[in-house]
Amino acid sequence: MDFTLTDEQRMIQRTVRDFVQKEVMPYEQQVLRNEREGKPGISREEVKALQQKAKAAGFWGINTPEEYGGANLGPIMSALITMELGRTFVPFNFGGSADNILYHCNEEQKKKYLIPLINGERRSCFAITEPGAGSDARSIRMTAVKDGNEYVLNGEKTFITNGNEADFVMVFAVTDKEKGADGGVTCFLVDRDMGWRSENIPTMGEWGPASLVFENVRVPEENILGELGKGFNLSMKWIGQGRWAIPARAVGAAERLLQMGIDYSKQRVTFGKPIAERQAIQWMIADSAVEIEAAKWIVLRAAWMVENGMDARHQSSIAKLFGSVMANQVVDRVLQIHGGMGYTKELPIERWYREARLWRIFEGTDEIQKRTISRNLLKGHVKVGELL
């Protein structure tokens, strides 16, 4: 068994790390300063400028098929790149990508939604969560009632990422109450100017989700994404992708945080010695290093399974659970190592502390991952000690 990256993978990993260090990390102090003042950390124009620099270096559409101008580097390379991006808290991602389920668009929909999104001309959001249907996505109640060649949508979605910025939404609504999630949920592509509105939801972190309100929003039948009644499967495909991408980002953040803890422990002197010589600090560093290493390979195995066409749902749940909990433990230890300074807004540790707490909630809570993992084992879908 060979865990060595290929020369190409190493080259791409190094190039991305250099780009993050030279082009993205310099924005960190600006981001902290702006956020302390209640402003967006980085403007959309600045992000676009960074994305164009990255495009010039060949990083555009990491997982976008070549036919749409993307690099199509695959899940393993995507995981490695996400780890590198996780090493900074600046909200930046390479451009040229689209939500995976938008590739189910028909040709007309591709022209109106997919292509403009890839080109950075439009912004999207994904909306399935409702006030009474979070982890239990099968319980959504938003309705879509057919009226001639249109559907009339009524209901509310909540905690929607990019909901305040998007000009169209992939929204899931019940089109057949009897069938529910088993053939009665449909996905619609709905432009903002069709009548839905967004309302900001303040949170403890810098993540700014929104509530989306639909009151008699009329959507043409031609705006159904995929097939009528087959929306729930599409939604699970979208969520499944995030279950190994989130812990990949967590690995990168944890590595950066641990290095900050190591560096500070060598500088901070108490009672005549650097705190790096205190066993309590050494154990924090050792435990963090072990957990990061384990999380990294759990994530990469999930990505490897996806890349090789295997069913990676169980491994992705393990990665999401372990990786997000790991990051929370690491940031907590690093904050403790820094003491009072770690708690201030002068350093990014407390910001990461607040951001990392979200990773244990969205795209499937810890409890949902444990439910999935235990159910797979109890029902025999996965065997303990199964051969690789």
VOPA-231455 format. One line per field, with one value per residue: x, z, y of N, C-alpha, C in turn; chain. Coordinates in steps of 0.1 Angstrom, whole numbers. Layout:
BEGIN
nX <- c(X/...) .
nZ <- c(Z/...) .
nY <- c(Y/...) .
caX <- c(X/...) .
caZ <- c(Z/...) .
caY <- c(Y/...) .
cX <- c(X/...) .
cZ <- c(Z/...) .
cY <- c(Y/...) .
chaine <- c(A/...) .
END
This chain:
BEGIN
nX <- c(8/7/11/21/20/14/38/25/4/17/30/8/-4/17/18/-7/-5/16/3/-19/-4/10/-8/-34/-33/-22/-44/-55/-52/-67/-92/-98/-98/-119/-140/-142/-152/-177/-180/-180/-155/-139/-142/-165/-154/-127/-123/-130/-109/-87/-95/-92/-64/-57/-68/-52/-30/-38/-58/-89/-122/-121/-132/-148/-160/-139/-152/-166/-147/-133/-109/-112/-100/-106/-118/-97/-76/-91/-97/-72/-66/-86/-78/-55/-66/-80/-61/-61/-83/-95/-123/-123/-125/-115/-125/-149/-166/-195/-225/-228/-252/-263/-255/-274/-291/-312/-305/-313/-316/-289/-277/-289/-284/-263/-239/-235/-231/-207/-190/-189/-208/-233/-249/-256/-277/-285/-314/-329/-333/-357/-376/-388/-376/-347/-321/-338/-345/-365/-388/-397/-419/-426/-446/-454/-476/-493/-504/-518/-493/-474/-459/-469/-452/-450/-438/-411/-376/-346/-315/-298/-270/-253/-277/-285/-270/-274/-287/-303/-320/-317/-343/-362/-393/-425/-444/-461/-479/-487/-467/-444/-410/-404/-406/-422/-411/-397/-372/-367/-355/-352/-354/-344/-359/-384/-398/-392/-379/-351/-339/-316/-298/-285/-254/-232/-208/-189/-203/-230/-260/-293/-329/-352/-381/-411/-439/-466/-450/-445/-435/-422/-430/-409/-387/-381/-357/-340/-361/-396/-407/-384/-366/-356/-336/-317/-311/-298/-276/-262/-257/-242/-217/-206/-199/-174/-158/-160/-146/-121/-114/-113/-90/-69/-72/-68/-41/-27/-35/-23/4/6/2/24/45/40/42/69/78/66/72/71/76/104/108/102/68/66/81/66/47/20/14/29/14/-10/-1/8/-15/-31/-16/-17/-45/-50/-35/-48/-74/-68/-61/-84/-102/-90/-92/-119/-123/-107/-123/-146/-135/-128/-152/-167/-190/-191/-205/-206/-180/-176/-193/-180/-157/-167/-177/-155/-135/-146/-151/-125/-112/-125/-115/-88/-86/-96/-76/-54/-62/-62/-35/-25/-37/-50/-45/-52/-79/-86/-96/-76/-60/-65/-76/-98/-118/-116/-124/-151/-160/-153/-171/-194/-189/-196/-223/-236/-245/-251/-254/-232/-246/-264/-245/-234/-257/-261/-237/-238/-263/-257/-238/-253/-273/-259/-250/-224/-195/-178/-143/-141/-127/-103) .
nZ <- c(0/-10/2/-9/-25/-59/-83/-96/-80/-57/-67/-74/-48/-35/-50/-46/-18/-17/-31/-14/9/-2/-15/-3/26/33/35/60/84/76/73/100/112/98/104/131/132/123/95/62/59/36/4/-23/-47/-42/-37/-62/-77/-66/-74/-102/-103/-94/-115/-136/-128/-133/-117/-118/-115/-100/-97/-119/-150/-180/-203/-196/-191/-169/-145/-135/-115/-97/-68/-48/-52/-49/-22/-11/-19/-6/20/20/16/39/57/61/74/58/39/12/-20/-48/-81/-107/-103/-98/-81/-75/-82/-102/-126/-135/-149/-177/-212/-218/-192/-184/-198/-186/-159/-150/-166/-163/-136/-133/-146/-129/-130/-119/-87/-64/-42/-19/-8/16/43/69/93/109/100/100/106/101/71/56/65/54/46/28/2/-32/-55/-84/-110/-138/-162/-143/-110/-77/-50/-15/17/41/42/61/77/54/35/18/12/14/-6/-30/-63/-74/-64/-55/-46/-25/-25/-15/-37/-38/-13/-3/-11/-2/8/-6/-35/-38/-36/-50/-69/-75/-97/-88/-95/-78/-85/-90/-68/-41/-9/13/46/70/93/124/138/161/149/119/98/78/75/60/62/39/24/10/-6/-22/-46/-80/-102/-133/-149/-164/-149/-132/-116/-127/-123/-118/-86/-79/-63/-36/-37/-52/-34/-13/-26/-30/-3/5/-7/8/31/32/24/43/67/55/51/78/86/75/88/114/113/108/131/151/146/153/180/188/181/197/223/225/228/249/282/315/350/346/325/290/281/265/276/296/307/305/283/263/261/250/225/214/215/197/173/167/164/142/122/120/112/87/71/71/58/33/25/21/0/-19/-22/-34/-58/-70/-77/-57/-30/-9/13/41/49/45/64/87/84/84/111/128/119/122/150/159/150/166/191/188/183/207/225/215/219/247/252/244/263/278/256/235/237/229/203/188/178/155/167/184/165/148/166/169/143/138/155/141/122/134/131/106/74/84/116/144/158/138/121/138/141/115/110/131/124/98/106/124/108/90/67/65/74/105/105/78/47/30) .
nY <- c(-12/21/53/76/107/115/129/150/156/165/187/204/207/220/244/255/259/278/299/305/314/336/352/351/349/375/391/386/402/425/413/405/430/444/427/431/456/452/449/433/408/406/420/413/420/420/393/382/393/379/354/356/359/334/319/326/312/286/275/269/261/236/210/211/199/195/203/225/243/238/224/199/181/161/142/135/153/176/174/177/203/217/213/229/255/257/265/291/317/335/342/326/310/290/300/293/271/250/241/206/193/209/201/184/199/208/215/242/252/250/270/293/291/272/277/306/306/291/309/330/349/347/340/314/295/268/253/235/231/237/256/236/214/202/184/163/160/149/158/182/209/229/239/231/239/229/250/254/259/265/264/271/283/281/288/285/287/280/290/292/291/317/328/354/367/354/352/333/303/269/252/231/215/202/183/163/153/128/110/122/124/102/103/125/150/179/196/230/257/289/322/352/374/364/365/356/364/373/371/382/361/365/352/333/332/342/333/340/332/329/334/322/334/324/334/327/324/322/298/288/257/247/252/232/213/185/156/156/151/138/151/148/129/143/163/149/141/165/173/151/155/176/163/152/173/193/183/182/208/214/200/214/239/231/222/247/261/244/248/275/272/257/275/297/285/281/306/319/325/312/313/311/294/283/277/255/235/225/197/196/212/200/176/185/194/170/153/168/166/139/135/152/139/115/123/134/112/97/114/116/90/87/105/92/69/80/90/66/55/42/34/59/68/60/62/89/100/92/107/133/134/127/146/172/173/169/193/211/204/208/236/246/237/251/277/277/273/298/313/343/360/344/345/370/394/402/382/354/332/330/336/314/295/301/297/270/257/256/236/212/211/220/205/180/170/161/141/131/120/100/84/76/61/41/29/18/-2/-18/-27/-42/-31/-23/-39/-47/-44/-48/-59/-39) .
caX <- c(0/15/4/28/13/21/45/16/-4/26/32/-4/-5/27/14/-18/0/23/-7/-26/5/15/-19/-46/-30/-20/-57/-60/-54/-78/-104/-100/-101/-132/-151/-143/-160/-190/-180/-176/-141/-133/-152/-167/-145/-113/-123/-129/-95/-79/-98/-86/-50/-56/-72/-40/-21/-44/-68/-103/-131/-113/-140/-156/-156/-132/-161/-171/-136/-127/-97/-116/-89/-110/-120/-85/-69/-100/-96/-59/-67/-94/-70/-46/-75/-84/-50/-64/-97/-100/-133/-119/-125/-112/-137/-152/-172/-209/-231/-228/-266/-267/-251/-286/-299/-313/-297/-318/-312/-275/-274/-294/-280/-250/-228/-233/-225/-193/-183/-189/-218/-245/-246/-266/-278/-292/-323/-338/-336/-368/-376/-391/-370/-332/-315/-348/-349/-377/-400/-400/-433/-428/-455/-454/-489/-494/-514/-515/-479/-466/-460/-470/-445/-453/-431/-399/-363/-338/-300/-293/-257/-254/-291/-286/-263/-277/-298/-312/-319/-322/-352/-369/-407/-434/-453/-471/-479/-488/-454/-434/-396/-403/-412/-431/-403/-392/-363/-370/-346/-361/-347/-349/-369/-397/-406/-388/-370/-342/-337/-303/-298/-272/-249/-220/-196/-189/-212/-242/-271/-305/-342/-358/-395/-418/-453/-472/-440/-449/-423/-426/-428/-397/-377/-379/-343/-341/-374/-407/-408/-371/-358/-350/-323/-308/-306/-288/-263/-256/-253/-231/-204/-200/-195/-159/-152/-159/-135/-109/-111/-110/-77/-60/-73/-61/-27/-23/-36/-13/17/6/4/38/54/38/47/84/81/59/80/65/85/117/109/91/57/68/87/56/41/6/14/34/4/-19/5/9/-29/-36/-9/-23/-59/-50/-30/-59/-85/-63/-62/-99/-108/-84/-98/-133/-121/-103/-134/-154/-128/-128/-166/-172/-200/-183/-213/-203/-167/-178/-199/-169/-148/-174/-178/-142/-128/-152/-148/-110/-109/-130/-106/-75/-87/-97/-63/-45/-66/-58/-21/-23/-42/-58/-43/-60/-94/-88/-99/-63/-56/-77/-79/-112/-126/-116/-131/-165/-162/-152/-182/-204/-186/-202/-237/-242/-242/-253/-248/-225/-256/-268/-234/-234/-269/-258/-226/-243/-273/-250/-232/-263/-281/-250/-246/-210/-190/-166/-131/-143/-115/-102) .
caZ <- c(0/-11/5/-15/-35/-72/-85/-100/-68/-48/-74/-72/-34/-32/-57/-38/-5/-20/-35/-1/17/-8/-20/5/40/36/38/73/93/71/76/114/114/92/111/144/129/118/81/56/60/23/-5/-34/-58/-38/-39/-77/-81/-62/-82/-115/-102/-94/-128/-144/-124/-137/-108/-121/-116/-95/-101/-131/-163/-190/-213/-191/-189/-156/-144/-132/-108/-90/-54/-40/-54/-43/-7/-7/-21/5/32/19/17/53/65/63/77/48/31/-3/-27/-62/-89/-118/-99/-96/-73/-83/-88/-113/-138/-139/-157/-192/-220/-216/-178/-183/-204/-178/-145/-148/-172/-157/-122/-134/-151/-118/-134/-110/-74/-61/-28/-18/3/20/57/73/108/116/93/99/104/95/59/50/70/48/44/18/-8/-46/-61/-98/-115/-152/-165/-132/-96/-67/-38/-2/29/46/44/71/78/41/32/6/9/13/-17/-42/-72/-76/-54/-57/-35/-25/-21/-16/-48/-36/1/0/-14/6/3/-15/-48/-37/-33/-63/-68/-85/-98/-86/-95/-68/-90/-91/-56/-28/-2/23/59/76/107/132/144/169/140/108/88/78/68/58/60/26/25/-3/-5/-36/-56/-91/-109/-145/-148/-170/-139/-124/-118/-127/-126/-109/-75/-76/-57/-24/-40/-55/-22/-6/-34/-27/11/6/-11/19/43/33/21/56/75/47/55/92/88/72/99/126/111/110/146/159/144/161/194/189/180/209/235/226/231/262/294/328/360/341/314/280/285/257/285/306/302/301/270/254/258/241/212/210/212/185/162/165/159/129/113/118/104/73/63/70/48/20/21/16/-13/-28/-26/-44/-70/-76/-80/-46/-22/2/23/54/52/46/77/97/82/89/125/134/115/128/164/160/148/178/202/186/185/221/231/211/226/261/252/243/275/276/243/226/238/223/188/181/171/148/173/189/153/143/176/166/130/139/162/131/115/140/130/93/65/92/129/150/162/126/116/146/138/102/112/139/116/88/112/130/97/82/54/66/84/113/100/64/40/22) .
caY <- c(0/33/66/87/115/116/142/160/160/173/200/212/210/231/256/261/264/291/309/309/321/348/360/351/352/389/397/382/413/433/406/407/444/447/420/438/468/448/449/420/407/408/424/404/425/415/378/380/396/368/342/358/355/319/314/327/301/274/270/274/250/225/198/213/192/203/209/238/252/235/216/185/175/149/143/134/166/186/173/183/217/222/214/241/266/257/270/306/320/344/335/325/297/292/302/284/259/251/230/194/189/217/194/178/209/205/224/256/256/252/284/303/289/265/284/319/304/287/321/340/360/346/334/304/289/255/255/224/232/246/258/224/203/204/171/154/167/143/164/195/212/239/233/236/235/231/259/256/255/270/259/282/279/287/282/292/279/287/287/290/297/325/331/369/371/346/357/322/293/255/251/218/217/190/184/152/151/114/103/129/123/90/106/137/163/184/208/241/268/300/335/361/384/357/370/353/374/367/378/377/355/367/340/336/333/351/327/348/325/336/327/325/334/322/337/326/326/314/293/280/243/244/254/220/207/170/151/159/141/131/161/144/122/153/170/141/141/178/172/141/161/184/155/150/186/201/179/185/222/214/195/226/249/225/222/260/264/237/254/287/268/253/287/305/278/282/320/323/320/313/308/309/284/283/267/243/225/219/185/198/218/190/166/192/194/156/149/175/161/125/136/158/129/105/129/136/100/94/123/112/77/90/111/81/60/87/90/53/51/34/40/65/75/56/68/103/103/90/118/145/133/128/158/184/172/171/207/218/201/215/251/248/235/262/289/275/275/312/320/355/365/336/349/384/395/405/370/348/319/330/335/300/288/303/291/255/251/253/224/201/213/219/193/168/172/149/131/125/111/88/76/69/51/30/22/10/-13/-26/-34/-50/-25/-22/-49/-43/-50/-52/-58/-27) .
cX <- c(9/7/11/20/21/28/35/8/5/28/20/-6/5/23/3/-14/7/13/-15/-17/8/3/-31/-43/-27/-33/-62/-62/-65/-91/-108/-105/-116/-143/-153/-152/-174/-192/-177/-161/-133/-144/-153/-157/-131/-112/-122/-115/-85/-82/-93/-71/-48/-59/-59/-30/-26/-54/-81/-112/-125/-119/-149/-151/-149/-141/-167/-159/-129/-115/-100/-105/-93/-111/-107/-78/-78/-99/-83/-59/-75/-87/-61/-54/-79/-73/-52/-79/-103/-111/-131/-120/-121/-125/-139/-159/-187/-214/-232/-241/-270/-263/-263/-295/-300/-305/-301/-314/-297/-271/-278/-288/-266/-239/-225/-227/-211/-185/-183/-199/-230/-240/-258/-267/-287/-301/-332/-342/-348/-368/-380/-385/-355/-325/-325/-353/-361/-389/-403/-414/-436/-436/-452/-467/-490/-506/-511/-501/-469/-468/-460/-463/-448/-445/-419/-387/-355/-324/-294/-281/-258/-268/-293/-279/-268/-288/-307/-310/-324/-330/-360/-383/-415/-444/-463/-470/-480/-475/-443/-420/-394/-410/-421/-424/-396/-383/-366/-358/-354/-352/-353/-360/-383/-405/-402/-379/-362/-341/-325/-306/-285/-267/-237/-207/-198/-198/-225/-253/-283/-317/-347/-374/-402/-433/-459/-462/-443/-436/-427/-422/-414/-385/-375/-365/-344/-355/-384/-407/-394/-361/-350/-337/-313/-302/-296/-275/-255/-250/-241/-218/-198/-195/-181/-152/-150/-147/-121/-104/-107/-95/-67/-60/-66/-46/-21/-24/-26/0/17/8/18/47/52/43/62/87/77/67/72/74/98/119/99/80/58/74/78/49/27/5/19/23/-7/-14/5/-5/-34/-29/-15/-36/-59/-46/-41/-70/-81/-65/-76/-105/-103/-89/-112/-132/-116/-114/-144/-148/-128/-142/-172/-182/-193/-192/-209/-189/-168/-184/-189/-160/-154/-174/-164/-135/-133/-150/-133/-107/-113/-120/-93/-76/-89/-84/-54/-49/-61/-42/-17/-29/-51/-57/-51/-75/-97/-91/-87/-58/-68/-82/-94/-122/-127/-125/-146/-169/-163/-164/-194/-202/-193/-218/-242/-237/-243/-246/-240/-235/-261/-258/-233/-246/-267/-248/-231/-254/-267/-244/-242/-271/-272/-247/-231/-206/-178/-154/-132/-130/-115/-104) .
cZ <- c(0/-8/-1/-26/-48/-73/-89/-88/-58/-54/-72/-57/-30/-38/-50/-25/-7/-23/-22/7/11/-11/-11/20/42/39/53/83/89/75/91/117/110/100/125/143/123/103/75/56/48/13/-16/-45/-55/-40/-54/-82/-78/-71/-96/-114/-102/-108/-137/-141/-127/-128/-110/-123/-113/-99/-112/-143/-173/-200/-209/-187/-175/-156/-141/-126/-100/-75/-45/-40/-48/-28/-3/-9/-10/18/32/21/32/62/67/66/68/40/16/-8/-42/-70/-99/-115/-98/-87/-81/-89/-100/-127/-143/-147/-171/-199/-218/-202/-177/-188/-194/-164/-144/-153/-166/-143/-123/-138/-140/-121/-125/-97/-70/-46/-29/-6/5/34/60/88/115/109/90/95/97/82/52/55/65/45/33/7/-22/-53/-75/-102/-129/-155/-155/-119/-87/-54/-26/9/32/47/54/72/64/38/19/3/8/0/-30/-50/-77/-66/-59/-45/-36/-18/-23/-27/-47/-21/5/-1/-5/0/-6/-28/-49/-35/-47/-61/-79/-85/-98/-85/-84/-73/-93/-78/-43/-22/9/35/66/90/114/138/153/161/129/96/89/70/67/59/47/28/11/0/-18/-47/-68/-99/-121/-143/-154/-161/-129/-127/-117/-130/-115/-98/-71/-69/-44/-26/-44/-43/-14/-13/-31/-13/12/3/0/30/43/30/34/64/68/51/70/95/85/83/111/125/114/125/154/158/152/175/197/190/193/222/236/230/245/274/307/338/355/330/303/284/276/265/295/300/298/287/260/251/249/227/206/206/199/173/158/158/145/118/110/109/89/65/62/59/34/15/15/2/-23/-32/-36/-57/-78/-78/-69/-38/-9/13/37/58/53/59/88/96/87/105/132/131/121/143/167/160/161/190/200/188/200/228/228/218/241/262/252/255/271/262/233/226/232/208/181/173/165/155/177/177/148/153/173/153/131/146/152/124/121/138/116/85/73/105/134/152/149/121/125/144/125/103/119/131/105/94/118/120/88/69/53/77/92/108/86/57/31/7) .
cY <- c(12/46/78/94/114/129/153/165/169/187/209/216/221/244/263/266/277/302/314/317/335/358/362/355/367/396/395/393/423/426/407/421/448/440/426/450/465/449/435/420/410/411/413/408/419/400/375/383/385/355/344/355/340/313/315/317/287/268/277/262/237/211/200/206/201/209/222/247/249/226/201/177/163/151/143/148/177/186/180/198/224/223/226/254/268/263/285/307/330/337/335/311/300/293/291/272/261/239/218/190/198/211/185/187/204/216/239/261/258/266/295/303/283/273/297/317/300/300/332/351/359/339/325/301/277/256/243/226/242/247/245/211/206/191/161/161/161/149/178/197/222/232/239/230/239/240/262/251/261/263/271/277/287/280/290/282/287/282/284/298/304/330/346/374/365/353/346/311/279/252/238/220/204/192/173/148/136/107/109/127/111/92/118/150/167/196/218/251/280/313/344/370/377/360/365/363/367/376/373/371/357/354/343/337/343/346/335/341/334/327/332/324/334/324/338/329/317/311/285/265/239/247/243/215/192/166/155/147/135/141/157/138/132/161/162/140/154/177/162/146/168/176/151/163/194/196/181/199/222/209/207/236/244/225/236/264/257/243/267/283/264/265/295/298/279/297/324/316/323/307/303/299/286/273/254/232/220/208/187/204/208/180/173/191/180/151/155/169/147/126/142/147/119/111/131/124/95/101/118/99/79/96/101/72/67/87/77/47/42/42/46/71/72/63/83/108/102/102/131/145/135/141/170/184/174/185/215/216/208/230/254/247/247/275/289/277/290/320/332/360/357/339/363/383/400/394/363/335/319/330/321/292/289/296/275/249/248/240/212/201/211/208/180/169/159/138/124/115/98/79/69/58/39/22/13/-3/-23/-34/-42/-44/-24/-32/-44/-51/-55/-50/-45/-29) .
chaine <- c(A/A/A/A/A/A/A/A/A/A/A/A/A/A/A/A/A/A/A/A/A/A/A/A/A/A/A/A/A/A/A/A/A/A/A/A/A/A/A/A/A/A/A/A/A/A/A/A/A/A/A/A/A/A/A/A/A/A/A/A/A/A/A/A/A/A/A/A/A/A/A/A/A/A/A/A/A/A/A/A/A/A/A/A/A/A/A/A/A/A/A/A/A/A/A/A/A/A/A/A/A/A/A/A/A/A/A/A/A/A/A/A/A/A/A/A/A/A/A/A/A/A/A/A/A/A/A/A/A/A/A/A/A/A/A/A/A/A/A/A/A/A/A/A/A/A/A/A/A/A/A/A/A/A/A/A/A/A/A/A/A/A/A/A/A/A/A/A/A/A/A/A/A/A/A/A/A/A/A/A/A/A/A/A/A/A/A/A/A/A/A/A/A/A/A/A/A/A/A/A/A/A/A/A/A/A/A/A/A/A/A/A/A/A/A/A/A/A/A/A/A/A/A/A/A/A/A/A/A/A/A/A/A/A/A/A/A/A/A/A/A/A/A/A/A/A/A/A/A/A/A/A/A/A/A/A/A/A/A/A/A/A/A/A/A/A/A/A/A/A/A/A/A/A/A/A/A/A/A/A/A/A/A/A/A/A/A/A/A/A/A/A/A/A/A/A/A/A/A/A/A/A/A/A/A/A/A/A/A/A/A/A/A/A/A/A/A/A/A/A/A/A/A/A/A/A/A/A/A/A/A/A/A/A/A/A/A/A/A/A/A/A/A/A/A/A/A/A/A/A/A/A/A/A/A/A/A/A/A/A/A/A/A/A/A/A/A/A/A/A/A/A/A/A/A/A/A/A/A/A/A/A/A/A/A/A/A/A) .
END
